[in-house]
Amino acid sequence: MSSRSEPPRALLARRLRRDWSLLLLALPGVAIFASFYYLPLLGNVIAFKDYQPFIGILGSDWVGLGNFSILFDGDPAFLNALRNTLIITFLQLIFTFPAPIALALLMNSLVSERFKRVVQSVLYLPHFLSWVVVVAIFQHVLGFGGPLEQLMSALGGPHPEIIGNPSFFKPLLILQDIWKNCGWGTILFLAALAGIDQNLYEAAEVDGASRWRQLFHITLPGIRPVIILILILRIGDLLSVGFEQIVLQQAAVGAHASEVLDTYVYNNGIVGGEWGTSAAVGLVKGVIGVVLVLAANKLAHLFGEAGIYQGADK
């Protein structure tokens, strides 16, 4: 009997009998994913309640959209956190996102394979450092008494105050993020570059195409699907700008320069006890992320790209 004429239940049962060993192997992963990613979603109900930890979620009173109205009525702390989040997000899209692409293109142009592997290994190392170590390194290098101050003193110039200066805080975040994650982010782009047909480059050289023309007409189009895929995934996480990195340095620059949505949720929910308001902020942030991913994926389809998933009609 062909699969088309087979009843759906019989088809499902046949597939279960056929693939039971694979399903059994996948079961632990599915259980972990459901336990740590889907079950916690039920906690979003706090956003609609006057949550009191001592009486629990079920015992707390419903307040409807009351927690949301507090946010959208113009809470100055929330607006400050939203403004800082959007500024850091914009800076990350402009500087942090293209950095691994540029670094991958640069590494791909290296002729010596041995030197390329050494460079890759060195660039990967900062990714495995915790944010505590990264922040400590930057404070040591850029802070008072560090190598930068000694260099400026030797040159006879003044030492700019970088650590603890609110004006330098956001550029410092971007610099730390690039230093820590740029090398690791090149992995996917280097794999995409390795998949480009080398015959295209040879044909381009025969036709007299310069390196720049090869870059814009062969290399970048060859890795464009990967760039779009990573960009869509990054768009879904736009409003998450690095909680651990920021909270470690928040005390030095103050809340006005460093408060973002993630730290606002922590400071108001965990520290301040405003659980409902913080849950509402987190819920809105998640909904915005989902909408942005769906919109970006749809936009990719309109421009003929695969995106991160296809519709049911594909």
C-alpha positions as CSV (number, residue, x, y, z in Angstrom):
1,M,0.0,0.0,0.0
2,S,1.4,3.4,-1.0
3,S,1.7,6.1,1.7
4,R,-0.8,8.3,-0.1
5,S,-3.6,5.7,0.1
6,E,-2.7,4.7,3.7
7,P,-4.9,6.2,6.5
8,P,-3.1,8.9,8.6
9,R,-3.2,6.9,11.8
10,A,-1.8,3.8,10.1
11,L,0.8,5.9,8.5
12,L,1.8,7.4,11.8
13,A,1.9,4.1,13.5
14,R,4.1,2.6,10.8
15,R,6.5,5.5,11.0
16,L,6.7,5.2,14.8
17,R,7.5,1.5,14.5
18,R,10.1,2.3,11.9
19,D,11.8,5.2,13.7
20,W,11.4,4.2,17.3
21,S,15.1,3.9,18.0
22,L,15.7,7.5,16.6
23,L,12.8,8.8,18.6
24,L,14.2,7.2,21.7
25,L,17.6,8.8,21.2
26,A,15.9,12.2,20.7
27,L,13.7,11.9,23.8
28,P,16.3,13.2,26.4
29,G,16.9,16.3,24.3
30,V,13.2,16.9,23.8
31,A,12.6,16.5,27.6
32,I,15.4,19.0,28.4
33,F,14.2,21.5,25.8
34,A,10.6,21.2,27.1
35,S,11.7,21.5,30.8
36,F,14.0,24.5,30.4
37,Y,12.5,26.4,27.5
38,Y,8.7,25.7,27.3
39,L,7.6,25.1,30.9
40,P,9.1,28.4,32.1
41,L,6.9,30.2,29.6
42,L,4.0,29.5,31.9
43,G,5.6,31.9,34.4
44,N,4.6,34.8,32.1
45,V,1.3,34.7,33.7
46,I,2.9,36.8,36.5
47,A,2.7,39.7,34.0
48,F,-1.1,39.7,34.5
49,K,-1.1,39.3,38.3
50,D,-0.1,41.2,41.4
51,Y,2.4,38.5,42.2
52,Q,3.3,37.9,45.8
53,P,6.1,35.3,46.3
54,F,4.8,34.2,49.7
55,I,1.3,33.2,48.4
56,G,2.4,31.9,45.0
57,I,1.2,32.4,41.5
58,L,-2.2,30.7,42.1
59,G,-2.9,32.8,45.2
60,S,-2.0,36.2,43.7
61,D,-4.7,38.5,42.4
62,W,-5.3,39.1,38.8
63,V,-4.7,42.7,37.6
64,G,-5.3,42.2,33.9
65,L,-3.1,44.7,31.9
66,G,-2.3,46.8,34.9
67,N,1.4,45.9,34.9
68,F,1.6,46.9,31.2
69,S,-0.2,50.2,31.7
70,I,2.5,51.2,34.3
71,L,5.1,50.7,31.5
72,F,3.4,52.5,28.7
73,D,2.2,55.4,30.8
74,G,5.8,56.7,30.6
75,D,7.8,55.3,33.6
76,P,11.1,57.3,33.4
77,A,13.2,54.4,34.4
78,F,11.6,52.1,31.8
79,L,12.0,54.8,29.1
80,N,15.6,55.3,30.0
81,A,16.2,51.5,29.8
82,L,14.4,51.3,26.5
83,R,16.5,54.2,25.1
84,N,19.8,52.7,26.2
85,T,18.7,49.3,24.8
86,L,17.9,50.7,21.4
87,I,21.2,52.7,21.2
88,I,23.3,49.7,22.1
89,T,21.3,47.5,19.7
90,F,21.9,50.0,16.9
91,L,25.7,50.1,17.7
92,Q,25.8,46.3,17.7
93,L,24.2,46.1,14.3
94,I,26.5,48.7,12.8
95,F,29.8,47.5,14.4
96,T,29.5,44.0,16.0
97,F,27.5,42.2,13.4
98,P,29.7,43.0,10.3
99,A,33.0,42.4,12.3
100,P,33.0,38.6,12.0
101,I,32.2,38.9,8.3
102,A,35.1,41.3,7.7
103,L,37.4,39.1,9.8
104,A,36.4,36.0,8.0
105,L,37.1,37.6,4.6
106,L,40.5,38.8,5.9
107,M,41.4,35.4,7.3
108,N,40.3,33.7,4.1
109,S,42.7,35.8,2.1
110,L,45.7,34.5,4.1
111,V,47.9,32.3,1.9
112,S,49.6,30.2,4.5
113,E,47.3,27.5,5.9
114,R,49.5,27.0,9.0
115,F,49.5,30.7,9.8
116,K,45.7,30.8,9.2
117,R,45.2,28.0,11.7
118,V,47.3,29.8,14.3
119,V,45.4,33.1,13.8
120,Q,42.1,31.3,14.0
121,S,43.1,29.6,17.3
122,V,44.3,32.9,18.8
123,L,41.1,34.7,17.8
124,Y,38.8,31.9,19.2
125,L,40.4,32.0,22.7
126,P,38.6,35.1,24.1
127,H,35.2,33.5,23.4
128,F,35.9,30.9,26.2
129,L,36.6,33.6,28.8
130,S,33.8,34.6,31.1
131,W,32.5,38.2,31.1
132,V,34.0,38.6,34.6
133,V,37.5,37.9,33.2
134,V,36.9,40.1,30.1
135,V,35.7,43.0,32.1
136,A,38.6,42.6,34.5
137,I,41.1,42.6,31.6
138,F,39.7,45.8,30.1
139,Q,39.6,47.5,33.5
140,H,43.3,46.6,34.0
141,V,44.4,47.7,30.6
142,L,42.3,50.9,30.3
143,G,42.1,51.8,34.0
144,F,44.4,54.0,36.1
145,G,47.8,52.4,36.5
146,G,47.3,50.2,33.5
147,P,49.3,49.9,30.3
148,L,47.3,52.7,28.6
149,E,48.0,55.2,31.4
150,Q,51.7,54.3,31.4
151,L,51.9,54.7,27.6
152,M,50.2,58.1,27.7
153,S,52.5,59.2,30.6
154,A,55.5,58.2,28.5
155,L,54.2,60.2,25.6
156,G,53.5,63.1,27.9
157,G,49.8,63.2,27.2
158,P,46.8,63.1,29.5
159,H,45.2,59.8,30.4
160,P,41.6,59.8,29.4
161,E,39.2,58.4,32.0
162,I,37.5,55.5,30.2
163,I,36.5,53.0,32.9
164,G,33.7,54.5,34.9
165,N,33.0,57.3,32.4
166,P,29.4,57.2,31.2
167,S,30.3,58.8,27.9
168,F,32.6,55.9,27.0
169,F,30.4,53.1,28.4
170,K,28.5,52.2,25.3
171,P,31.5,52.2,22.9
172,L,33.4,50.2,25.6
173,L,30.6,47.6,25.5
174,I,30.9,47.3,21.7
175,L,34.7,47.0,21.9
176,Q,34.4,44.2,24.6
177,D,31.8,42.3,22.6
178,I,33.9,42.4,19.4
179,W,37.1,41.3,21.2
180,K,35.3,38.4,22.9
181,N,33.0,37.1,20.2
182,C,34.3,38.3,16.8
183,G,36.8,35.4,16.3
184,W,34.2,32.8,17.3
185,G,31.6,34.4,15.0
186,T,33.8,33.8,12.0
187,I,33.3,30.0,12.1
188,L,30.1,29.9,10.1
189,F,31.4,32.5,7.6
190,L,34.6,30.6,7.0
191,A,32.7,27.5,6.4
192,A,30.5,29.3,3.9
193,L,33.6,30.7,2.2
194,A,35.1,27.2,1.9
195,G,31.9,26.1,0.1
196,I,32.3,28.6,-2.8
197,D,33.4,26.9,-6.1
198,Q,37.0,27.8,-6.7
199,N,36.5,27.5,-10.4
200,L,34.6,30.8,-10.2
201,Y,37.7,32.6,-9.0
202,E,39.8,31.0,-11.7
203,A,37.4,32.0,-14.4
204,A,37.3,35.5,-13.0
205,E,41.1,35.8,-13.0
206,V,41.1,34.7,-16.6
207,D,38.6,37.4,-17.4
208,G,40.9,40.0,-15.7
209,A,38.6,40.6,-12.7
210,S,40.4,42.4,-9.8
211,R,40.3,41.1,-6.2
212,W,37.6,43.7,-5.3
213,R,35.4,42.6,-8.3
214,Q,35.8,39.0,-7.1
215,L,34.8,40.0,-3.6
216,F,31.6,41.8,-4.7
217,H,30.6,39.4,-7.5
218,I,31.6,36.0,-6.1
219,T,32.6,36.0,-2.4
220,L,29.8,38.1,-0.9
221,P,27.0,36.6,-3.1
222,G,28.4,33.2,-2.1
223,I,28.0,33.8,1.6
224,R,24.9,35.9,1.4
225,P,22.5,33.2,2.6
226,V,24.5,32.6,5.7
227,I,24.7,36.4,6.4
228,I,20.9,36.7,6.1
229,L,20.4,33.6,8.3
230,I,22.6,35.0,11.0
231,L,21.1,38.5,10.7
232,I,17.5,37.1,11.1
233,L,18.5,35.2,14.2
234,R,20.3,38.3,15.6
235,I,17.2,40.4,14.9
236,G,15.1,38.1,17.1
237,D,17.5,38.8,19.9
238,L,17.8,42.6,19.3
239,L,16.5,43.7,22.7
240,S,18.9,41.4,24.6
241,V,22.1,43.4,24.6
242,G,24.2,41.5,27.2
243,F,22.9,41.3,30.8
244,E,26.0,39.8,32.4
245,Q,28.4,42.2,30.6
246,I,26.4,45.3,31.6
247,V,25.5,44.4,35.2
248,L,29.1,43.8,36.0
249,Q,30.0,47.4,35.1
250,Q,26.7,49.1,36.1
251,A,27.9,50.3,39.5
252,A,30.8,52.2,37.9
253,V,28.8,54.3,35.5
254,G,25.3,54.5,37.1
255,A,21.9,53.4,36.0
256,H,21.3,56.4,33.7
257,A,24.0,55.3,31.2
258,S,23.8,51.6,31.7
259,E,20.2,50.5,32.5
260,V,18.8,48.3,29.7
261,L,15.7,46.2,29.6
262,D,17.4,43.1,30.9
263,T,18.9,44.9,33.9
264,Y,15.6,46.8,34.4
265,V,13.8,43.4,34.7
266,Y,16.5,42.2,37.2
267,N,16.6,45.4,39.3
268,N,12.9,45.8,39.5
269,G,11.9,42.2,39.8
270,I,14.6,40.5,41.8
271,V,15.9,43.5,43.7
272,G,12.9,45.8,43.9
273,G,10.2,43.1,44.2
274,E,8.1,44.5,41.3
275,W,7.6,41.0,39.8
276,G,4.6,41.8,37.8
277,T,6.0,44.9,36.1
278,S,9.3,43.1,35.3
279,A,7.5,40.1,33.9
280,A,5.4,42.4,31.7
281,V,8.6,44.0,30.3
282,G,10.1,40.5,29.7
283,L,6.9,39.4,27.9
284,V,6.8,42.4,25.7
285,K,10.4,42.0,24.8
286,G,9.9,38.4,23.8
287,V,6.8,39.2,21.7
288,I,8.7,41.9,19.9
289,G,11.5,39.5,19.2
290,V,9.1,36.9,17.7
291,V,7.4,39.6,15.6
292,L,10.8,40.8,14.3
293,V,11.9,37.3,13.4
294,L,8.7,36.6,11.5
295,A,8.9,39.9,9.7
296,A,12.6,39.5,8.8
297,N,12.0,35.9,7.6
298,K,9.0,37.1,5.4
299,L,11.2,39.9,4.0
300,A,13.9,37.4,3.2
301,H,11.4,35.4,1.2
302,L,10.2,38.4,-0.7
303,F,13.8,39.0,-1.8
304,G,14.2,35.4,-2.9
305,E,16.2,34.1,0.1
306,A,15.5,31.0,2.1
307,G,15.4,32.6,5.5
308,I,15.4,30.4,8.6
309,Y,12.3,28.4,7.7
310,Q,9.9,27.9,4.8
311,G,6.2,28.1,4.9
312,A,3.9,25.1,4.7
313,D,3.3,25.7,1.0
314,K,6.9,25.4,0.1
